Amino acid sequence: MKIVLLKKVEKLGNAGEIKEVSDGFASNYLIPNKMAKPATDNVLKEVEKQVESQKVQEEIASIKARKLIEKIKGQEFEIEQKAKNGKLFGSVKQKNIVALVNTKGFEIEEKNVVFKKAIKEVGVFDIEIKLQDGISTTIKLTVKEK
């Protein structure tokens, strides 16, 4: 039976792909679990529109990400934390950096902040901001004693 995948199915394929599977697998597993639909002309046209729409949305998101990265690139940020002898009481977390960056007018999320290791001391650190695969930059974060 020819089917169109609606979701990524492990070891079978990605959403939008047309596959040939056994009738039992399609009717007993894929179709009832809304992972696939029979490959009729109407379904193929519908899936093609969805795939095209998704590609356009991904391209728009990629353009926005590149523009944001260009604005953030080379920026320096400063944060003050309670510390004693250069050691912080606690650590600087992703949410602290997100709040700091967002107050400057850039909108990022915690998942965009990539740490090599936790920041637990005063100093200057390079922090990677990664918006998408291949779209990232590094900012300078200065942690000062409060």
Backbone bond lengths (Angstrom), bond angles and torsions (degrees), N, CA, C in turn:
res aa  C-N    CA-C-N  psi(-1)  N-CA   C-N-CA  omega(-1)  CA-C   N-CA-C  phi
1 M - - - 1.450 - - 1.523 108.02 -
2 K 1.328 116.27 136.31 1.462 121.18 175.56 1.516 108.72 -87.36
3 I 1.335 114.51 131.91 1.465 120.25 179.32 1.524 109.42 -132.51
4 V 1.332 114.83 161.32 1.460 121.98 173.22 1.521 106.25 -114.41
5 L 1.312 116.13 124.34 1.467 120.37 -179.38 1.523 110.19 -74.47
6 L 1.318 116.23 133.08 1.462 122.27 177.93 1.521 111.32 -96.18
7 K 1.327 116.75 -20.79 1.458 123.87 179.35 1.520 108.33 -137.03
8 K 1.309 115.35 166.89 1.461 119.25 172.63 1.522 108.23 -71.14
9 V 1.314 116.06 128.20 1.458 121.63 178.39 1.523 107.03 -118.05
10 E 1.324 115.54 120.92 1.461 121.95 -178.00 1.522 110.65 -53.35
11 K 1.310 116.50 133.39 1.475 125.36 177.75 1.528 113.80 65.60
12 L 1.365 117.10 11.06 1.460 118.88 178.29 1.522 110.76 -124.08
13 G 1.334 117.38 -51.44 1.457 119.19 179.02 1.513 112.98 164.50
14 N 1.337 114.75 -175.80 1.461 122.62 -177.85 1.525 111.15 -101.67
15 A 1.320 115.68 165.93 1.460 121.38 178.53 1.523 110.24 -57.43
16 G 1.333 115.37 137.86 1.454 120.94 178.27 1.517 114.17 93.01
17 E 1.317 118.09 -12.49 1.463 121.07 -179.26 1.527 110.59 -81.66
18 I 1.325 115.53 146.70 1.459 122.12 176.67 1.526 107.07 -99.34
19 K 1.324 116.10 128.96 1.462 121.15 -177.23 1.522 110.04 -131.97
20 E 1.299 115.17 154.18 1.461 122.65 173.53 1.528 106.82 -104.01
21 V 1.335 116.61 118.37 1.458 121.83 -180.00 1.523 109.42 -131.11
22 S 1.314 116.63 168.55 1.467 119.82 178.39 1.526 109.55 -68.53
23 D 1.331 115.16 151.09 1.474 120.35 -179.28 1.524 111.13 -58.31
24 G 1.322 117.23 -41.84 1.462 121.38 -178.49 1.518 112.40 -64.46
25 F 1.334 116.76 -44.23 1.462 120.99 179.42 1.529 110.72 -61.65
26 A 1.328 115.47 -41.78 1.465 119.88 -179.68 1.521 111.37 -68.47
27 S 1.330 116.53 -51.48 1.466 119.24 -173.41 1.525 114.09 -78.48
28 N 1.320 118.00 -23.42 1.466 120.10 -178.47 1.523 114.13 -98.75
29 Y 1.338 117.57 -20.56 1.464 118.97 -175.71 1.527 113.04 -126.52
30 L 1.330 116.89 -59.94 1.464 119.86 -172.32 1.529 113.35 -65.65
31 I 1.312 117.84 -49.94 1.466 121.13 -176.27 1.529 111.79 -69.48
32 P 1.352 120.46 -47.42 1.474 119.66 178.61 1.537 113.53 -61.50
33 N 1.328 116.90 -30.70 1.468 120.57 -179.94 1.528 112.44 -90.05
34 K 1.325 116.38 11.74 1.474 123.50 177.35 1.533 112.47 55.14
35 M 1.319 115.01 37.43 1.458 121.02 176.67 1.521 110.81 -97.18
36 A 1.346 115.84 -17.82 1.457 120.00 -177.36 1.519 110.13 -156.00
37 K 1.337 113.59 163.60 1.465 121.82 173.68 1.522 107.16 -131.29
38 P 1.341 116.70 152.91 1.469 118.15 174.57 1.526 109.80 -59.40
39 A 1.317 117.43 143.41 1.469 122.63 -174.72 1.524 111.35 -82.17
40 T 1.345 116.03 75.36 1.464 120.85 173.85 1.522 108.61 -92.17
41 D 1.327 116.60 167.33 1.469 120.25 -179.73 1.528 111.73 -58.62
42 N 1.340 116.51 -44.22 1.465 120.21 -179.31 1.526 111.92 -63.28
43 V 1.308 116.48 -43.71 1.466 120.94 179.78 1.528 110.11 -64.04
44 L 1.331 116.78 -42.02 1.461 120.33 179.34 1.525 111.37 -60.96
45 K 1.324 117.36 -42.80 1.473 121.18 178.43 1.528 110.77 -64.35
46 E 1.337 116.05 -42.63 1.467 121.37 179.90 1.528 111.03 -62.45
47 V 1.314 116.82 -46.45 1.463 121.57 -179.57 1.522 110.21 -65.91
48 E 1.321 117.18 -39.16 1.464 120.87 178.59 1.532 110.69 -60.83
49 K 1.332 117.14 -41.83 1.470 121.28 177.23 1.529 110.81 -63.20
50 Q 1.343 115.87 -43.04 1.459 120.24 -179.43 1.519 111.31 -64.23
51 V 1.331 116.84 -42.78 1.462 121.06 179.77 1.528 109.94 -64.19
52 E 1.328 116.97 -42.84 1.460 120.89 178.87 1.531 110.88 -63.50
53 S 1.331 116.45 -42.89 1.464 121.35 178.16 1.524 110.98 -62.71
54 Q 1.329 116.43 -40.72 1.454 120.77 179.33 1.523 111.00 -65.22
55 K 1.326 117.42 -39.94 1.466 121.19 177.99 1.521 110.64 -62.10
56 V 1.330 116.96 -41.89 1.461 121.17 178.98 1.530 109.84 -63.91
57 Q 1.326 117.11 -44.50 1.464 120.98 179.37 1.523 111.38 -63.08
58 E 1.323 117.33 -40.19 1.462 120.91 178.37 1.524 110.83 -65.66
59 E 1.329 117.54 -38.23 1.463 121.49 178.71 1.530 110.52 -66.23
60 I 1.329 116.86 -41.53 1.477 121.33 177.66 1.528 109.86 -63.04
61 A 1.337 116.96 -44.36 1.467 121.00 178.51 1.522 110.79 -62.59
62 S 1.318 117.28 -38.22 1.455 121.67 179.27 1.534 111.09 -65.91
63 I 1.313 117.02 -41.86 1.469 121.37 177.99 1.525 110.32 -63.49
64 K 1.331 116.95 -44.99 1.469 120.86 178.47 1.523 110.64 -61.68
65 A 1.336 116.58 -42.00 1.466 121.04 -179.89 1.525 110.26 -62.90
66 R 1.327 117.82 -43.14 1.469 120.88 179.61 1.532 111.29 -63.03
67 K 1.335 116.66 -41.33 1.468 120.22 178.92 1.524 110.68 -64.00
68 L 1.335 116.75 -42.99 1.465 120.72 179.71 1.517 110.70 -64.84
69 I 1.322 117.53 -42.00 1.467 121.34 179.21 1.525 110.16 -62.07
70 E 1.323 117.89 -40.63 1.469 121.01 178.69 1.530 111.05 -62.68
71 K 1.328 117.25 -36.62 1.469 120.74 178.63 1.527 111.76 -71.12
72 I 1.330 116.42 -40.27 1.473 121.08 -177.27 1.523 111.67 -76.16
73 K 1.323 117.00 -30.82 1.463 122.96 -174.28 1.530 111.20 -50.37
74 G 1.322 115.31 127.11 1.459 120.46 176.74 1.521 114.95 81.43
75 Q 1.311 117.87 -1.40 1.466 120.77 179.67 1.528 109.86 -70.37
76 E 1.333 114.43 149.99 1.463 120.48 176.14 1.513 108.63 -120.47
77 F 1.310 115.58 135.14 1.453 121.67 -178.43 1.520 109.16 -124.52
78 E 1.331 114.60 153.01 1.462 120.38 -177.13 1.519 108.75 -132.84
79 I 1.331 115.08 136.65 1.458 120.43 179.10 1.528 108.36 -135.73
80 E 1.335 115.38 142.99 1.457 120.36 177.72 1.519 108.90 -110.91
81 Q 1.335 115.31 132.24 1.457 122.16 179.40 1.531 108.87 -131.37
82 K 1.313 116.10 152.81 1.463 119.81 175.05 1.526 108.15 -66.00
83 A 1.339 114.38 133.02 1.463 119.17 -177.79 1.525 109.98 -152.02
84 K 1.323 114.51 164.29 1.458 121.28 175.19 1.515 106.93 -142.61
85 N 1.335 115.60 125.36 1.463 122.26 -178.63 1.537 112.88 54.33
86 G 1.325 116.27 36.86 1.462 121.09 176.88 1.516 115.11 84.46
87 K 1.322 117.51 -6.46 1.470 121.41 179.03 1.524 108.98 -100.73
88 L 1.320 116.07 130.98 1.464 120.58 -178.78 1.522 111.63 -77.56
89 F 1.337 115.63 147.68 1.462 121.04 169.27 1.525 105.55 -83.77
90 G 1.297 118.06 91.06 1.469 122.44 -174.30 1.516 108.32 106.66
91 S 1.317 116.27 -147.61 1.458 119.87 179.56 1.527 109.90 -153.37
92 V 1.323 115.07 165.24 1.459 121.01 174.34 1.517 106.42 -87.57
93 K 1.327 115.97 124.91 1.461 121.27 -176.38 1.528 110.15 -109.54
94 Q 1.341 115.02 170.85 1.460 120.19 178.34 1.520 111.37 -55.50
95 K 1.340 117.17 -41.91 1.464 119.81 -177.33 1.531 111.39 -63.57
96 N 1.335 118.22 -32.32 1.464 120.80 176.82 1.527 110.65 -65.93
97 I 1.315 116.05 -42.53 1.463 120.40 -179.27 1.522 110.54 -69.32
98 V 1.337 116.98 -40.61 1.464 120.78 178.08 1.528 110.21 -60.02
99 A 1.325 116.63 -46.11 1.465 120.43 179.38 1.526 110.90 -60.88
100 L 1.323 117.19 -42.84 1.455 122.28 -180.00 1.526 111.48 -64.31
101 V 1.328 116.65 -47.58 1.463 121.18 -178.78 1.530 110.75 -66.53
102 N 1.324 116.69 -40.26 1.469 120.29 -179.40 1.524 112.77 -67.38
103 T 1.348 118.07 -28.76 1.467 119.58 177.61 1.527 111.11 -69.07
104 K 1.320 117.28 -20.13 1.470 121.91 178.11 1.536 111.50 -87.73
105 G 1.348 116.99 3.46 1.461 120.42 176.02 1.519 115.17 96.87
106 F 1.321 117.99 4.13 1.466 121.15 177.18 1.525 107.35 -101.04
107 E 1.313 116.94 135.69 1.458 119.45 -178.83 1.515 110.52 -106.10
108 I 1.339 114.39 110.04 1.463 120.79 175.61 1.521 107.88 -130.88
109 E 1.328 115.73 169.78 1.461 121.85 178.75 1.527 108.98 -120.56
110 E 1.332 115.79 167.46 1.470 120.34 -178.90 1.523 112.11 -57.83
111 K 1.329 117.41 -36.89 1.465 120.17 -178.68 1.527 112.31 -65.86
112 N 1.347 117.37 -16.33 1.460 121.42 179.90 1.526 113.03 -83.19
113 V 1.329 117.97 -15.30 1.463 122.40 -177.55 1.522 108.69 -93.72
114 V 1.341 115.74 118.63 1.467 120.83 -176.72 1.525 109.02 -108.33
115 F 1.330 115.97 122.14 1.463 122.88 179.45 1.515 110.19 -106.59
116 K 1.313 116.78 141.25 1.466 120.87 170.33 1.531 108.46 -82.26
117 K 1.345 115.28 -44.14 1.458 120.92 175.76 1.527 108.04 -153.86
118 A 1.317 117.10 161.83 1.458 122.38 -177.89 1.525 110.78 -62.21
119 I 1.322 116.44 143.43 1.463 121.76 178.41 1.524 107.57 -92.41
120 K 1.340 115.45 113.24 1.462 120.32 -176.31 1.516 112.20 -127.25
121 E 1.333 116.05 17.08 1.459 118.90 179.88 1.527 109.97 -147.88
122 V 1.315 114.35 164.32 1.455 121.97 177.88 1.528 108.46 -73.48
123 G 1.340 116.89 144.12 1.458 119.89 178.68 1.514 112.47 154.67
124 V 1.327 116.15 -170.32 1.460 123.20 178.61 1.526 107.58 -111.74
125 F 1.315 115.19 130.64 1.466 120.59 -175.26 1.522 110.45 -130.58
126 D 1.330 115.25 146.19 1.461 121.58 172.73 1.525 107.22 -92.40
127 I 1.330 115.92 124.49 1.453 121.79 -178.84 1.527 107.98 -117.42
128 E 1.323 116.50 127.81 1.463 120.56 179.19 1.529 109.75 -85.82
129 I 1.328 115.56 131.25 1.459 122.64 173.35 1.525 105.64 -109.95
130 K 1.328 116.11 114.36 1.461 121.18 -176.31 1.525 108.81 -119.59
131 L 1.339 116.24 113.47 1.455 120.31 -178.07 1.526 112.42 -92.02
132 Q 1.320 116.82 -40.17 1.469 122.38 177.87 1.517 107.33 -148.00
133 D 1.324 116.61 172.07 1.465 119.81 175.62 1.519 109.12 -59.01
134 G 1.314 115.77 125.14 1.463 120.15 178.57 1.508 114.77 81.22
135 I 1.322 118.26 -3.21 1.465 121.42 179.51 1.522 108.00 -120.35
136 S 1.335 114.91 94.38 1.462 119.48 -178.73 1.522 109.87 -152.37
137 T 1.317 115.06 166.76 1.459 121.70 176.65 1.521 107.73 -154.03
138 T 1.315 115.25 174.85 1.461 121.07 178.76 1.516 108.88 -120.28
139 I 1.327 115.61 138.22 1.465 120.62 174.44 1.519 107.73 -115.98
140 K 1.318 115.79 160.39 1.463 121.74 175.79 1.527 108.11 -98.53
141 L 1.315 115.54 129.93 1.450 121.49 177.00 1.517 108.18 -118.94
142 T 1.325 115.94 120.75 1.450 121.48 176.75 1.509 107.72 -101.76
143 V 1.324 116.33 120.83 1.465 121.81 178.23 1.534 106.47 -103.13
144 K 1.336 114.70 120.85 1.468 121.21 -179.55 1.510 110.76 -114.01
145 E 1.329 113.80 157.13 1.447 120.10 178.54 1.525 109.26 -80.41
146 K 1.326 116.09 134.31 1.466 122.35 -179.82 1.512 109.77 -85.24
